[in-house]
Amino acid sequence: MFNKSKSPAKPSSVPSIPPLPDMPQAPQSTQSAQPRPAAPAPQAQPARNLSTLSADLKFDGNVSGSGDLQVDGQIKGDVKVGRLIVGETGAIEGGVSADYVEVRGRIVGAVSGKQVKLISTAYVDGDITAEQLSIDIGAYFQGRCIQGSRGAAPAQAAAPRPSAQPAVAPQAPQPVPPADAPQRIDMSSN
């Protein structure tokens, strides 16, 4: 009875950018047929400086700071930075602590971070404590995975646990009968 003419949908002038894999997706608008006004140009954020230890360098000692570090060389010592990327030629022998850790090379030691990614070329020999852990196929990992924040202390395995059963006094050792004597086995419970 009523006919509404439809106009062809105009393609959007704003290109669609796929979301990052670890970020939640924004809900899609149901009114995509209406043209959107052009989005304002994003303001340039100050680029975080990335310090790099190149492949031909070896460093003995601890490294700490709040900046970003890419390691393509070798470090023997602990590393505590804001963001850490270990390149394919990079190697660290020591503990690593950063908010974001991406490993493409080699780490021998404990790794602690909010987000830890082991890329397919990674080699990690040590425990990993992370809120988010990603391990690609082909990456080598030997150690324990502990999910939690960096500040949380791992549970101690040797800590005594309270027992619901009453303590039993140890019994005195029984003398061993000679090999040719008949043996008596007492199966009654005391």
The 8 nearest C-alpha neighbors of each residue, nearest first, counted from 0:
[[1, 2, 3, 4, 5, 6, 7, 8],
 [2, 0, 3, 4, 5, 6, 7, 8],
 [1, 3, 4, 0, 5, 6, 7, 8],
 [4, 2, 5, 1, 6, 0, 7, 8],
 [3, 5, 2, 6, 7, 1, 8, 0],
 [6, 4, 3, 7, 8, 2, 32, 9],
 [5, 7, 8, 4, 9, 32, 3, 33],
 [6, 8, 9, 5, 32, 10, 4, 33],
 [9, 7, 32, 6, 10, 33, 31, 5],
 [10, 8, 11, 7, 32, 34, 33, 6],
 [11, 9, 12, 8, 34, 32, 13, 31],
 [10, 12, 13, 34, 9, 35, 14, 31],
 [11, 13, 14, 10, 37, 34, 35, 9],
 [12, 14, 11, 15, 37, 38, 35, 10],
 [15, 13, 12, 16, 11, 17, 10, 37],
 [14, 16, 17, 13, 11, 12, 18, 10],
 [17, 15, 14, 18, 13, 19, 24, 25],
 [16, 18, 15, 19, 20, 24, 14, 25],
 [19, 17, 24, 20, 16, 22, 23, 25],
 [18, 20, 22, 21, 17, 23, 24, 16],
 [19, 21, 22, 18, 23, 17, 24, 133],
 [22, 20, 19, 23, 18, 24, 131, 114],
 [21, 23, 19, 20, 24, 18, 25, 17],
 [24, 22, 25, 21, 18, 20, 19, 26],
 [23, 25, 18, 22, 26, 19, 27, 17],
 [24, 26, 27, 23, 18, 28, 22, 17],
 [27, 25, 24, 28, 29, 23, 18, 30],
 [28, 26, 25, 29, 31, 24, 30, 15],
 [27, 29, 30, 31, 26, 25, 32, 33],
 [30, 28, 31, 27, 32, 26, 33, 34],
 [29, 31, 28, 32, 33, 27, 34, 35],
 [30, 32, 33, 29, 28, 34, 11, 35],
 [33, 31, 8, 30, 34, 9, 10, 29],
 [34, 32, 31, 30, 35, 9, 8, 11],
 [35, 33, 11, 32, 36, 9, 31, 10],
 [36, 34, 37, 33, 11, 12, 13, 31],
 [35, 37, 38, 34, 13, 12, 39, 11],
 [38, 36, 35, 39, 13, 12, 40, 34],
 [37, 39, 36, 40, 13, 35, 41, 12],
 [38, 40, 41, 37, 42, 36, 13, 35],
 [39, 41, 42, 38, 37, 43, 13, 44],
 [42, 40, 39, 43, 38, 44, 37, 45],
 [41, 43, 44, 40, 39, 45, 38, 46],
 [42, 44, 41, 45, 46, 40, 47, 39],
 [45, 43, 46, 42, 41, 47, 40, 48],
 [44, 46, 47, 43, 48, 42, 41, 49],
 [47, 45, 44, 48, 43, 49, 67, 66],
 [48, 46, 49, 45, 67, 66, 44, 50],
 [47, 49, 46, 50, 67, 66, 68, 45],
 [48, 50, 67, 68, 47, 51, 69, 66],
 [49, 51, 68, 67, 69, 48, 52, 66],
 [52, 50, 69, 68, 53, 70, 49, 71],
 [51, 53, 70, 72, 71, 69, 56, 54],
 [52, 54, 71, 72, 55, 56, 51, 70],
 [53, 55, 72, 71, 56, 88, 52, 89],
 [54, 56, 53, 72, 57, 71, 52, 73],
 [57, 55, 72, 54, 53, 52, 73, 58],
 [58, 56, 73, 72, 74, 59, 55, 75],
 [57, 59, 74, 73, 75, 60, 56, 72],
 [60, 58, 75, 74, 76, 57, 61, 73],
 [61, 59, 76, 75, 58, 62, 77, 74],
 [60, 62, 76, 77, 78, 63, 59, 75],
 [63, 61, 78, 79, 77, 60, 64, 76],
 [64, 62, 79, 80, 78, 61, 65, 77],
 [63, 65, 80, 66, 79, 81, 62, 67],
 [64, 66, 81, 80, 67, 63, 79, 82],
 [67, 65, 81, 64, 80, 68, 82, 48],
 [66, 68, 82, 49, 81, 83, 50, 80],
 [69, 67, 50, 83, 49, 51, 82, 84],
 [68, 70, 84, 51, 85, 83, 50, 52],
 [71, 69, 85, 52, 89, 72, 86, 51],
 [70, 72, 89, 54, 86, 53, 88, 52],
 [71, 73, 54, 89, 56, 53, 70, 52],
 [74, 72, 57, 90, 89, 91, 58, 56],
 [75, 73, 58, 91, 59, 57, 76, 92],
 [76, 74, 92, 59, 91, 60, 93, 58],
 [77, 75, 61, 60, 93, 74, 92, 59],
 [76, 78, 94, 93, 61, 95, 62, 79],
 [79, 77, 62, 95, 63, 61, 96, 94],
 [78, 80, 63, 96, 97, 95, 62, 64],
 [81, 79, 64, 65, 97, 63, 82, 66],
 [80, 82, 65, 97, 66, 98, 67, 83],
 [83, 81, 67, 99, 97, 80, 98, 100],
 [84, 82, 100, 68, 69, 67, 99, 101],
 [83, 85, 69, 101, 100, 102, 86, 70],
 [84, 86, 70, 102, 89, 104, 103, 69],
 [85, 87, 89, 71, 103, 104, 88, 70],
 [86, 88, 104, 103, 89, 85, 120, 71],
 [89, 87, 71, 86, 104, 54, 72, 90],
 [88, 90, 71, 72, 86, 104, 70, 85],
 [91, 89, 105, 73, 106, 104, 74, 72],
 [90, 92, 74, 106, 73, 75, 93, 107],
 [93, 91, 75, 107, 106, 76, 108, 74],
 [94, 92, 77, 76, 108, 91, 107, 75],
 [93, 95, 77, 109, 108, 110, 78, 96],
 [94, 96, 110, 78, 77, 79, 111, 109],
 [95, 97, 79, 111, 112, 110, 78, 80],
 [98, 96, 112, 81, 80, 99, 82, 79],
 [97, 99, 112, 113, 81, 82, 114, 100],
 [100, 98, 82, 114, 97, 112, 115, 113],
 [99, 101, 115, 83, 84, 82, 97, 116],
 [102, 100, 116, 84, 115, 117, 85, 83],
 [103, 101, 85, 117, 121, 104, 118, 84],
 [102, 104, 121, 87, 86, 120, 118, 85],
 [103, 105, 87, 121, 89, 86, 85, 102],
 [104, 106, 90, 122, 123, 121, 89, 91],
 [107, 105, 91, 123, 90, 92, 108, 122],
 [108, 106, 124, 92, 123, 125, 93, 91],
 [109, 107, 125, 93, 94, 106, 92, 124],
 [108, 110, 125, 94, 126, 127, 95, 111],
 [111, 109, 127, 95, 96, 94, 126, 128],
 [112, 110, 128, 96, 127, 129, 149, 95],
 [113, 111, 98, 97, 129, 114, 96, 99],
 [112, 114, 130, 98, 129, 99, 131, 115],
 [113, 115, 131, 99, 112, 129, 132, 130],
 [114, 116, 100, 132, 99, 101, 112, 131],
 [117, 115, 133, 101, 132, 134, 102, 118],
 [116, 118, 134, 102, 121, 133, 135, 101],
 [117, 119, 135, 103, 121, 120, 102, 138],
 [118, 120, 138, 137, 135, 136, 121, 117],
 [121, 119, 103, 138, 118, 104, 137, 122],
 [122, 120, 103, 104, 138, 118, 102, 119],
 [121, 123, 105, 139, 140, 104, 138, 106],
 [124, 122, 140, 106, 107, 105, 125, 139],
 [123, 125, 107, 141, 140, 142, 108, 106],
 [126, 124, 108, 109, 142, 107, 123, 141],
 [125, 127, 143, 142, 109, 144, 110, 128],
 [126, 128, 110, 144, 111, 109, 145, 143],
 [129, 127, 145, 111, 146, 144, 110, 112],
 [130, 128, 112, 113, 146, 131, 147, 111],
 [129, 131, 113, 147, 146, 148, 114, 132],
 [132, 130, 114, 129, 113, 115, 133, 146],
 [131, 133, 115, 116, 114, 129, 134, 130],
 [132, 134, 116, 117, 115, 135, 131, 114],
 [135, 133, 117, 116, 118, 138, 136, 132],
 [136, 134, 119, 118, 138, 117, 137, 133],
 [135, 137, 119, 138, 134, 118, 139, 120],
 [136, 138, 119, 135, 139, 120, 121, 118],
 [137, 139, 119, 121, 120, 136, 135, 118],
 [140, 138, 122, 121, 123, 137, 141, 120],
 [139, 141, 123, 124, 122, 142, 138, 125],
 [142, 140, 124, 125, 123, 139, 143, 126],
 [143, 141, 126, 125, 124, 140, 144, 127],
 [142, 144, 126, 127, 145, 125, 141, 128],
 [145, 143, 127, 126, 128, 146, 142, 129],
 [144, 146, 128, 127, 147, 143, 129, 126],
 [147, 145, 129, 130, 128, 144, 148, 131],
 [146, 148, 130, 129, 145, 128, 149, 151],
 [147, 149, 150, 151, 130, 129, 113, 146],
 [148, 150, 151, 111, 112, 128, 147, 129],
 [149, 151, 148, 152, 147, 153, 111, 128],
 [152, 150, 148, 149, 153, 147, 154, 128],
 [151, 153, 150, 154, 149, 155, 148, 147],
 [154, 152, 155, 151, 145, 128, 147, 156],
 [155, 153, 156, 152, 158, 151, 157, 145],
 [154, 156, 157, 158, 153, 152, 159, 160],
 [155, 157, 158, 154, 159, 153, 160, 152],
 [156, 158, 155, 159, 160, 154, 153, 161],
 [157, 159, 155, 156, 160, 154, 161, 153],
 [160, 158, 157, 161, 156, 162, 155, 154],
 [159, 161, 162, 158, 157, 163, 156, 155],
 [162, 160, 159, 163, 164, 158, 165, 166],
 [161, 163, 164, 160, 165, 166, 159, 167],
 [162, 164, 165, 161, 166, 160, 167, 159],
 [165, 163, 162, 166, 167, 161, 160, 168],
 [166, 164, 167, 163, 162, 168, 161, 169],
 [165, 167, 164, 168, 162, 163, 169, 161],
 [168, 166, 169, 165, 170, 164, 189, 162],
 [167, 169, 170, 166, 171, 165, 189, 164],
 [170, 168, 167, 171, 172, 166, 173, 165],
 [171, 169, 172, 168, 173, 167, 189, 174],
 [170, 172, 173, 169, 174, 168, 167, 175],
 [173, 171, 170, 174, 175, 169, 176, 168],
 [172, 174, 171, 175, 170, 176, 184, 183],
 [175, 173, 176, 172, 171, 177, 182, 183],
 [174, 176, 173, 177, 178, 172, 182, 180],
 [177, 175, 174, 178, 180, 182, 181, 179],
 [178, 176, 180, 179, 175, 181, 182, 174],
 [177, 179, 180, 176, 181, 175, 182, 174],
 [178, 180, 177, 181, 176, 182, 175, 183],
 [181, 179, 177, 178, 182, 176, 183, 175],
 [182, 180, 179, 183, 178, 176, 177, 184],
 [183, 181, 180, 184, 176, 178, 179, 177],
 [182, 184, 185, 181, 180, 176, 186, 175],
 [183, 185, 186, 182, 187, 181, 176, 173],
 [184, 186, 187, 183, 188, 182, 189, 173],
 [187, 185, 184, 188, 189, 183, 182, 173],
 [188, 186, 185, 189, 184, 183, 170, 182],
 [187, 189, 186, 185, 184, 167, 170, 168],
 [188, 187, 186, 185, 167, 170, 168, 169]]
